[in-house]
Amino acid sequence: MGKVKTEQIKRIGKELIKLYPTKFSSNFEDNKRMVTLLARGVTKRVRNQIAGYITQALASAGANPSSESEEET
């Protein structure tokens, strides 16, 4: 059973995706570096949780539109 992300992690992750949509990808290591640069003053653990949330959100968002477009055709 996986751990539940707190509202703070989700809120910061969503704000970063909204403000910097082109800076993030589905690669955790790249997202971790970007979170370090963009979110000052976060601990290593929180940084990793935010980067993981962003990675998961972008990976699932990338999978959903492609399957929807295949269903439409």
C-alpha positions in Angstrom: 0.0 0.0 0.0 1.5 3.4 -1.0 1.8 6.5 1.0 -0.6 9.3 0.7 0.8 12.7 -0.4 -0.1 15.6 1.9 -2.0 18.6 0.6 1.1 20.8 0.9 3.0 18.5 -1.5 0.1 18.5 -4.0 -0.5 22.2 -3.7 3.2 23.1 -4.3 3.5 20.5 -7.1 0.4 21.9 -8.9 1.6 25.5 -8.5 5.0 24.6 -10.0 3.4 22.8 -12.9 1.1 25.8 -13.5 3.8 28.4 -13.3 6.5 26.5 -15.2 4.8 23.9 -17.4 7.8 23.5 -19.8 10.4 23.0 -17.1 9.1 19.6 -16.0 9.0 16.2 -17.6 8.3 12.6 -16.7 11.9 12.1 -15.6 12.2 12.2 -11.8 15.9 13.2 -11.7 15.3 16.2 -13.9 12.2 17.2 -11.9 14.2 16.9 -8.7 16.8 19.4 -10.0 14.1 21.8 -11.1 12.3 21.7 -7.8 15.6 22.4 -6.1 16.0 25.6 -8.2 12.4 26.8 -8.1 11.3 25.9 -4.6 13.7 27.5 -2.2 13.9 26.4 1.4 12.5 22.9 1.1 14.1 19.9 2.8 15.5 17.0 0.8 12.6 14.8 1.7 9.9 17.4 0.7 11.8 18.1 -2.5 11.8 14.4 -3.4 8.1 14.1 -2.6 7.2 17.2 -4.8 9.4 15.9 -7.6 7.7 12.5 -7.4 4.3 14.0 -7.4 5.1 16.1 -10.4 6.6 13.1 -12.2 3.5 11.0 -11.5 1.1 13.7 -12.5 2.9 14.4 -15.8 3.2 10.7 -16.6 -0.5 10.0 -16.0 -1.5 13.2 -17.9 0.7 12.1 -20.8 -0.9 8.7 -20.9 -4.5 9.9 -20.8 -4.7 12.2 -23.8 -3.1 9.7 -26.1 -5.7 7.0 -25.2 -8.5 9.5 -25.5 -7.4 10.5 -29.0 -7.3 6.9 -30.1 -10.9 6.3 -28.9 -12.1 9.3 -30.9 -10.8 8.1 -34.2 
